[in-house]
Amino acid sequence: MLNELMGYYRSVSRHADCAKAAEQALALIASMGLEGTVNHGTTLLNAATGLRAAGENEQAEKAYRQAQTILEAQLPAEDYRLASLYNNMSLLYASTGRLEQAAEYAQKAVSRIEQNPDARAELAISLSNLGGMYTRLGQSERAHRCLERAVRLFEQLPGGDDPHYPAALCALAELHFHQGEPEKSAELFRRALGLIERVYGRNDDWQTTRRNLAAAEDLIARRNAVKNKTGMELAREFYEQAGRPMLQQKYPEYVGRIAAGLAGEGSECLGFDDAFSVDHDFGPGFCLWLTKEDYQAIGSQLQADYQALAAQWSGAPTRNITPEGTNRVGVMEIDEFFRRFTGHNHAPKADSLRDVMVWNTIPQERLAAAVSGQVFEDSLGEFTRRRAEFSKYPEPVRLYRLGQALGRMAQAGQYNYPRAKKRQDTDMMYACLAEFVSAAQETAYLLDETYMPFYKWRARGMEQLEHAGSLIQLLHWLMERPAADGQAEETIEVVCACVAAELKRQGLASSEDTFLECHKREILQRMQQLLQNDGTEKAEPREPERKAARIKAIVDEEWRQFQQVQNEGGRASCQDDRSTFVLMRTSQFTPWNEEVLASYQQDLNRAGDQGWNLLTEKYARMMEHTAPQQYARLADRLPKRGPERLQLQELLISIMMQWTREVEQRCPHLMGRGRNLSSVQDGPWNVSSETYLRGELGTYSDETLGLYAQMVLDLLAQGENLVEQNMTCMARGYGYRSLKDAENACAAQSHTGRP
C-alpha cells in the first residue's frame, strides 16, 4: 500500500508525502527482514523515482543503484521490472545532462522488454523513453521511429488510457514542433492534454503540456497571419497602414523630421527570415529614428503611442519578444542607434594607422547590423547620411582586415593543418579547419566590400556575394568532412588558389604564389602606401623609445588596476611589490609587436573608462580551475566568450605550453622556480602557467586576441619561441647577460643550497 501511495503522491506532485511514504516502506522492509529481496528492490525503485520527481537527483541515483544491484541478481532477464528500473535510470541521467548514459539505459530497457511478447504497455513506455533520449541527442530519425512505434502500441492497448501514453504523445509533439510542423505538434499536444487531465487531473505535467500547446498554436496563428510575408514586408505594411497615419495625426510638426524603417538585429533585417523565424522576436514592428533634440522633446510620448499602436494593429499578432530581443523596434535616437552597434556616433576617420585600429575594434557583425534592413522614409536625411558613413570599410581599413584574414588562412590552413595532421592531433586539426573556414568567409566578404554578419548567417550571406560562388561549395565540403579527411589539404589549397586569383583580378596582389602569407604582406604594404599618400601618417617602424614608452604606459595602467583587485583573504603581498610586477610585465610585453601592444593598451584604457578591471577579470577567470565553486558564483558577471573565440584561445595555449616545455627542457633549474605547468596541478593557492595564460587570454578583446594569435603564428612559422623571448627579457632584467647565464646561476645555487 505504501508503494501504491508513493506512485499516487508522485503523480499529483505531492513530493513531501511521497518521501514520507518511501521512508515508512523502507523501514517496514528492514523490520521484516526483507532486505535484499525483490520487494526491497522494488521499493527502492519506487522511492528513487519519487526522489527524482522531487529533484533530489543525487539521492535518487543512490537508491536506483541499490535497486539495480538487488533486482539484477533476483529477477530473470525478461522481467518487466528490470525494464522499469532502466527506464527510470535513463530519465535520471537525462535530467542531469548525461544523455549518452540515458540513451544506453533506455536501449537496455527496450531490449529487455522485447523478450516478453505480452508486455506491450511496458514496451511502449520504454520506446517512448528511448525516443526522448534520441531527440535530446539530436538523432531525430531514430527518435521519430521510436515515438511513432510507442504511440501505435499505446493506441492498441485496451481502454487507451495508459498513464504513460500522454508522455509519448508529448515527446512526439515536441519532435514535430522542432522540425517545423506545429500543426502535427498541436494535434498531439491536445490529445495528451485531455488524457493527462482524465488520468491525473491538472497537475504539473498538465500545466507544462498546456503551455507547449499554446506555443504550437501561437506559431500556427503567426504563420497563418503573415501568410508567407517576410518580416520586412510586415514592417513596411504596419508602418504604412498604422505608423505613418499616427505620426501625421499626432506629430504633424515632426513628421518630416522622423526617419522610419527596420534595421539592426534580427534575421528579417538581413533578409534571411523564413517560416522558422516566427517562433521568437518576430512580428509587426518598425523603427522611428529621431535627432537628439527631437528625441528629448517627444521621445517618451512617441514610444508610448508606438506601443499602443502595436497592441491594437490587427494585421498580425504582436511581436513575441524574448529578453534577448528587446529594444529592436520602436523609437530610437539616431546617435544612440549607431553608438549601440559601433560605439561611435559618427564613422571614425581612416587617415592614419591609429584610425585603422579604431575601426578594427568594431566587430564586423555589429557594423553589418548597423547598415542592415531598409529605410522607408527619411525626409530630413540625417539617419540616411549617418548610415552612408558606416556603409563600408574605408579602403585602408579593408586592406588591413583583408591582410589579417589572409594571414589567418595561410597559418591555419596551409601551415598548421598539415602539421597537426602529421601529429595525428585531431583536436588541433578541427581547430585549424574552423579558423581557416572562418578566415576564408571573412576574406570573401572583404573582397566583396561587404560586412560579414553574425556567425550563424555567414554561410547563408555568402550566397549573395558577387565573388564567392566558387568558395561556397569548397568551404561546405571542408565543414562536412572529418578533420583528417585525405582530401582536406588539397581542398584548402584550391580555396587559397581561388582567393589568390580573385586578389589578382581585383588588382590587389601581383604574386603568383598561392601561399597567402605572401599576399598578406603585399596587401598590408598597399595599406601603408595609402596612408603615406594621404600625408597623414608615415607607416614607418616605431622607434625603440616610443615602444618602451607604450610598454611603460601599459604596465602603469595594469599596476593601477592591480591595486584595485580585491582578494577574499585580504590584500596580497604581491600587490605591494611594484618592482617585481614591473619587471615581470615589462618582460612579457617587450617581445610583442606594435600592433598587439596598441590594441591591448586600448583594451586597458577602455576598461578603465568603463569602470571595469581587466586584472580582476583575469584572476576571476583563473578561479574556474583553482576554485570552481567560487567561480560558479561570479561566472555570469564576466564577458561571454563564444565557441570560436574559445577554440582560438585553446590553440594559442597549446602552442604557448609547448614553447614553455621546450624552455623547461633547456632551463630546468630556472623554470623549476616558477609556476607548475599544467592546469591539473592547480589548487586554491597554486596557479599553473597554463591556467594563468588561460585567464589572461580570456581578458583580451577579440581584436587583441586576433592580433596576438597572428603574432604567435608568425613566430611559430619563423621557428621562434615567444616564451623563450619573455624569459630572456626577465633574465636580463635580473642582471644576467642571457637566459643560459640565468640557468647556470640557478643550477649552481641548487648545488650549494644557497638561495
RAPECOR-V317885 format. One record per helix or strand of 3 or more residues. SS is the DSSP state (~ for helix, > for strand). FROM is the first residue (numbers start at 1). TO is the last residue. If there is no record, write none. Layout:
SS,FROM,TO ; SS,FROM,TO
This chain:
~,2,11 ; ~,15,31 ; ~,38,53 ; ~,57,74 ; ~,80,95 ; ~,99,113 ; ~,120,136 ; ~,140,156 ; ~,165,178 ; ~,182,199 ; ~,204,226 ; ~,231,250 ; ~,255,257 ; >,259,262 ; ~,267,270 ; ~,275,279 ; >,287,290 ; ~,292,312 ; ~,323,325 ; >,330,333 ; ~,334,342 ; ~,353,360 ; ~,364,370 ; >,374,377 ; ~,382,389 ; ~,395,423 ; ~,426,447 ; ~,455,462 ; ~,469,480 ; ~,488,505 ; ~,516,533 ; ~,544,563 ; ~,573,576 ; ~,578,590 ; ~,594,609 ; ~,614,626 ; ~,628,637 ; ~,643,666 ; ~,668,671 ; ~,679,681 ; ~,689,699 ; ~,702,717 ; ~,722,733 ; ~,739,752
